[in-house]
Structure formats: C-alpha cells, structure tokens
C-alpha cells in the first residue's frame, strides 16, 4: 500500500511537470504519461492490467464523464448552432470510412467479415480524453474546436452502439442494419434529453445547494446520478454528461428559451472557483487514464503490434485524403488540426475487452479471435496517440501558440467554408 501511494502521488507531480513542459517545449504531456505506464507495466512489471481488475472500468467511465462535462461547460450553444453541419459531416464520413478501411485490412489479416466489421466500428471513433485536452492548447478557431469536441463525443457513441449491435448479432446469429440505426438515433436523442433536463433541474437547485456544508463536490455527485441513470436506461451516459455540462455553461441562453409565464426562478451556472475545482479533478483523472493505457499495451504480441501500426497508418492516410477532398477552402491550420485529431482511446479500449469477456461468460468461442481483437485495438490506441503526438510536434509552428490571431471558421455549410473568408496568415 505504501508503494502504491508513492506511485500515485508521484504521478500527479510528474503530470504537472509534463503540463509545464508542454507549455514551454510543446512536448505533448499525453505521450509522456503513456510512456510512464509502459515503464511501470510492460517494462518493469510493477503493475499489470489484471491487477486493476474491475477498478479500471469504473475509472475509465469517470475519466470520460469529467472530460465531456468539462467540455460541455466551456461550450457555447451559439457555436454549436453554427457548427452542427460541420461536425455531423466530419463525424459520419470519418466514422464510416474508418470502419470500412479497418474492416478491409482486418479481412486481409484473416478475420471473418463480421469480425472485421466489428473491429472497424470499434476503431471508428476518436478519443475525447485525448482530443479535447490537445485542441484546447492549439491555435484553432472556436468553430473547429467545437466540431472536434462534438465529433469525439458522437463518434464514441456510434462506435459503442454499432459494435454492441454487431455483438448482439453474433449472439442471435443475424444482423439488422435498421435496428442499429434506430439504436444510434434513440441513444443520442434520449441521452441529450435526459442530460439537458438534469442540467436544468440542477441549475434551479444550485444556489440552495451552496448553502449546505462543503457543497463543492455536489455538482459532480448529481452528474454521477445523471450518467448512471442514462446508462441504466440503455442510453449514452457520455452524451448525457455532455448535455448536462452544456446547460450549466449556457444558463442564460436556456433561460431565454423558457416561456415568459414559467420564468419564476433564475437558472444558476457554476462559479469560477467551482469550474477550477472540476478542471483540477479532470487533470487528475486524465493523468491516471493515460498511464493506464500505457500499462495495457500488448508488447508481447508482435503480430498485433504490426497490424496495429498498419491500421493506424491507413486511418491517418484516410483522414488526410478526406480533408483534402471535402475540406477546402478551409484555413490551413484548421484542416491540419482536424486531419491529425483521430487518436483512439477509452471507448475503443472498453469495446475491445467485451468479446473476450463474452466468450468467457458463455463458455465457448462465440466471437472468433477475441483476444487478437483486443490486442490489435490496444496497439492501434498506442500508435495513434504516438502519431498524433508526432504530428502535433511537427506542426507546432502553425498549430500551437498564443491565440491572438485565431483562424477563421470553417463555415456554416459543413466542411466547405465560405471562400470569401479571410485566410490565416502563416507564421514566418
């Protein structure tokens, strides 16, 4: 126990040091934290994924919850209204093309088409816990930042719902595209409704709650309830958390939508010190999450590492081609950032472990190559974060800096921006 507490405390100190290095040297702290996980896990074997047991799943869910809640609080509804076409276009095109590319490669690896399709959907989304912290430190327009934030949330839902639907197809012996589409739509809409209503209720209660002793953590406690209720009802707790944060961050906008006769009580938002408290919590969860990813990398399976590298390269090539075709005439910086922000993370890692657990629960091989699927997904997570970090470093001259000259919006009509927009002048 003593050594465990020393490691946990040291990780927090290192995380703050890495964050400082990122601000000064532009070395992504995400990569450095993951390297620590590799050292204490696969290299020195001080900690293994099996040692963490069921704690890892709870911790992963909490990390995603706080990432999306914090991003929702900082998100402007006005910006969402301007960017919804762009993020839908980016999300759907990127998710479908990613799933197709991975499925084709997986089939060439020897997987059945059904297994290949499932692997493709597991890797179709992006990692909110990686994308959101990175783009906040990059010099991009608010439009692009909002598009990438929403993409990371919605693509994770698509990956989860579609992958689990394919797994249900293994159990039932058949697949239904219509059922999957209905599940995706219902999951998103109901989670948005539940999270939004939760945010309104809490904003009405917030001022009274502050009179209680030690009220700082009570918003997080209510967020846990909203997240858990959404998951228990079969909806997306991640999307509900995002909606909850959006309402608390846009109480004035929400209050203006209330009919005049019902405006009896004002809606209250979080105070600056409360926002600072939750950002510190997010920092701690993010630190341990990336260390955990490093611990789980399967370095003993060289074949999985090779396939993971091939899939990662293919995904980035696909993303660059997608932005080259549908991204013009966006600013160069915006296109650059959107094209590199496809690291995989939490949702993919959780989904990758399900087939193996399903085979174990039924007592026979229901899903072929379940262990290989998990190892390949973990390898893709590792390499995609590596590639994303390298690209951030390689383009830091253009993408990272003081945002005193923000890029122009991509445009209100999807990725095809207004050609009359002023372009960002490249730094000399």
N, C-alpha and C positions, 0 to 999 in steps of 0.2 A: 504493500500500500504506500509506503514511504517513497519508493522509487517511482510509482505511478504518479503521485502528486508532484514530484520533482519534474517529471517529464511534462505533465500538463501545464505547470506553471512556466517552465522554460519555453514551451511552445508559444505562449502568449507574448513573452518578451521578444522572442525571435520574430513573431508576426508583426509587432510594432516596428522592429528594426527593419524588416523587409519592406514594410509600407513606406518607411522613410527612404530606403534605397530606391524604391520605385519612383518616388517624387524627385529624387536627385539624379539617379543614374538611368532611370527608365528600364530597370530590370524587373519584369513582372513578378510581384510577390506570389502570385498563384503558382508559378513554376517552382520557386524556391521552397514553398511549403510542401509541394508534392514530392520534391527531392528528399525532404526530411522524412516523409512517410516511407519512401523507398529505402532509406538508410536504416530506419528502425524496424522495418518489416522484412522485405526480401533479402536485404544485405546482411544485417546482423541478427535477424530473427528475434528481436526483443519483444515484438508484438506481431501477432498474426490476425487475419480477419476472423478466424474461428474463435479466437479469444474474446472478441467483442460480442459475439452471439447476437441476441435479439436487440441489444442496445443500439447496434448500428442502424437498424431500420428506423427506430424512433428518432435517433439523432439526425438521420438524413431527412426525415419529414420535417423536423423542426428547422433545419437549415433552409429548406425550400420555403417553408412558411414565412420565416422572417425576411428572406430575400424579396419575396413577392409583396409582402405587406409594406416593407420599406420603400420599394419602388413605386407602389401604388400611392403612398402618402406624398411622394415627391412628383407625382404625375399630374399634369393639368388636363382636365376634361376638354378644354378648348383645343389642346394639342391632339387629343385622341380623335376629336371630331374631324380635324384636318388630315389625320394620317391613317384613318381606318382602311381606306382603299389600298394604300401602300403596304400596310402590314399584312392584310389579307392576301394580297398578290404575292408578296415575298414568302409568307408562310406556306401557302398552299403549293406554289410552284416548287419551292425548295424542298418541302417535305415529300412531295410525290416523286420528284426527280431523284432525291437522295435515296428513297426507298427502292426505286427501280434500279439505280446504279448498284446499290449494295446487293440486291436480290440477284442480279445477273452475275456479279462476282462470286457470291456465295454458291450459286448453282454450278459455276465453273470449279469451285472448290470441292464439289461432290455432294452438296446438300440437296435434298429434295426441294421442289419449287415451293411447297407450302412452308417448309422450314426457312427457305431463303427469303420468302416474303415477310415472314415474321421477323427475321433478323434485320431486314431492310427497314421495317417500321420502327423497330427498337432504336435504330440509329438515325431516324428521320428528323428528330427534333434537335434543338440546341439547349445548352445548359444555362439556365437563368443565374445560377450561383456563380458562373464564370463570366458570362456576357455582361451582366448588369454592373458588377464592380469595375470591369475594364472600361466600358464605354463612358462611365462617369468621369474617368480621368483622361478622356480623349477629346480632342478639339473637333467636335461634330455639331451639326445643327440640332436643335431640340426636336425637330421632326424625325431625323434619323435615329436619335436616341430613343424616342418613343416607339418607333417602328420596331427596333431591335428588342426593346423590352417586351412589347406585346408579342412579338414572334417567339421569344424564348418561353413565354407562358403558354401560348396557344399551341405551339408545336409539341410541347411536352404532353399536353392533354391529348393531342392527336396520336402521339406515339403510344401513350398508355392505353387509350381506348381501343385503337386498331389492333395493337399487339395482343391485348387481352381477348379481343373478339376472335382473333385467329387461334389463340389457345383454346377458347371455347369450341372452336371448330374442330380441333383435334379431339376434344372430349366427346363431341356429338357426332363426329365423322363427316361433317359437311360445313360449308362456309356460306355466309349470306352477306353480300355487299350492302344491300339495303338496310339490314339490321345494323351494320357497322356505322353507316351514315347517320341513321336515326340516333344511335347512341352518342355519337360525337356532338350532334346538334343539341340534343337534350341535356347532355352533360354540361356543355358550356353555358347554355341559357339558364338552366336551373341553378348552377353554381353562381353565376352573376347575380341572379335574383336573390338568392339566399345571402350571399356576401354583402350585397347592397343594402338589403333590409337590416342585416346585422349592424352595418355601419351607421345607418340612420338611428336605430334604437340606441346604440352606444353613444352617439353624439348627443342625443337627448338626455342621457343619464350622466354624461361625463362630468359636468360641473358639480352634481351632487356626490358623485363617487369621490371626487377630490377632497371632500370633507372627511373621508374616512382615514384612519391611521395608515400610513405607509401605502399610498394609493398608486405609486409609480408603476408597479407591475400588473395592475388590474386590467389595463387595456390588453396586454398580452394574454392574460387569463381568459378574457372574453373572446379573443381571437382564437385561442385553442378550442373553445366551445364551438365557434362558427366552423372552423376547419373540421373538427371531429364530426359535427352534425352533418356537414356536407358529404364527408366520406361515408358515414353510416347510411345515408340515404342513397348512396350509389353515384353521387356527383363528384366533381373535382374540388377537393379541398384547396388545391393550389389556386385555381381561378377564384374561388370564394375569398381567399386571403387577399388576392389582388384587388377584388372589388371592394372589400372591406377597407383596405388602405386608401383606395381612390376616393371613397365617400368621405373619410376622415380628413383627407387632404384637400377636398373641394367642397367644404360645407356651405360656403356662400353660394356656389353655383347650384348645389342641390336644394338649398332653401328657396332660391328664386323659382324653382320648378313647383314648389308646393302651392296649391290654390290658396288665395288670399284668406278665405274663411277658416282654413286649417292652420294658419301661421300663429299658433298660440305660444309655442315655446321655441326659442332660437336653437340652432344646431351649433355645437361647440367642436372646435378642432383641437389637435394636440398642441401643447405649448412647446416652445423651442427646447426647453430642458428635457421634456419628455421625448421629443424626437432624437435628441442627442443620446439619451439613455438607450433607446432601441437601436440606434446605429452602432453603439458600442457592443450591444448583445449580438447584432448581426456580424460584427467584426470577429467576435469570439467563435461563433458557430462556423463562419466561413473558414477560419483558421483550422479548426479540427476537421472540417469536411475534406479539405484538400489533402491534409495529412492522411486521412483515412483512404482516399483514392490511391495515394502512393503506396500504402500498405497492401492494397488489393491487386496491384499489377502482377500478372502471372508470368514472371520471368523464366519459370521452369518450362513453359510450353513454347518452344521456339516457333513451331508451326503457327500457333495462334498469333504470336507477335508478328510473323511475316505477313499473314493475311490481314492483321490489323493495320499494318503500315500501308499495304496496297489499298485497302478500303479508304483509309484516311486521305491518301494522295488523290484517289479518284473523287472523293467528296469535295475536296478543295478545288480540283480542276473543274468539276461540275458547277460549283458556286461561282467561280470566276467567269466561266462561259455564260452562265445565267445572267449575271450582272452586265456582262459585255453586250448581250443581246437586248435585254429589256431595261437596262439601267440608264441609258443615255437619254437626254443630256444632263444628267446629274452632275454635281460638283465632283471633282476628282477625289477629294478627301472622303466624301460620303460614300462613294462607290467602293473606295479602298477599304473603309471600315466595315461596311455591310458584307463585302466579299470574304473577309477574314474571320468574321464572328460566327463560326459554326462549330465551336468545341462541344463535345459531348460530355455528359456528367451524370447528375443524380438520377433522372428518370431512366436513362439507359442502363445504369448500374443496377437499379432496382428490378427493372424488367428482365435483365439478363439472368438473374438468380431464380426467377419463377419457374422456368421449365424443369430445372433440376429438382426443385422442391416438389413440383407436381409429380414427376416420375417417382420420387421417393415416397410420396403420400399414397399413390395407387399401387405401388409395389412392382411395377413393371415399366418398360420403356414406352411411354405414351408419346413423348416428343423425342425424336431421334437426335443424337449429337448434342444433348442438352449441356453437358459440361464444356464442350468445344464452343458452343454458342456463348456461354458466359465468359470464357477466356478471350474469345475474339472481341467481344464488346468491351471488356476491360482494356484490352490492348488498343482499341480504337480511341477510347477515352484518353488513355495516356498519350498516344501520338497526336491526337487532335489538339490537346492542350499544348503539347510541345510546339506543333506547327503554328498555332495561334500566337503563342508567346514569341516565337522567332519572327513572325510577320509583324507583330507589334513593335519589336525592337528594330526591325529593318525599315519600318516606315515611320518611326517616331519623329523624324524631322517634320513630317506633314501632319501626323495624326495626334500627337501629344504636345501639349503646351498650354500656355495661358489662353483661355478662350476669349481674348479681347477682340477677335475678328472671326466670329462664328461663320460656318458655312451656310450657304443658302438652303432653304427647304428643298427636298426632292420634288415637291409639287403636290397639288391636291388631287391629281388624277393618277394615283398609283405610283409606280416607279418612273413613269415618264413625266419628268418635271416640265416646268414652263421653260421653253428655250430662251425666253427673254429675261429670265432671272440672271442677276449678276453672278459671275463665277468667282470662286475664291481664288485670290492670287496666291500662287505657290510661293512659299518662303524661299529666299535666295540662299 
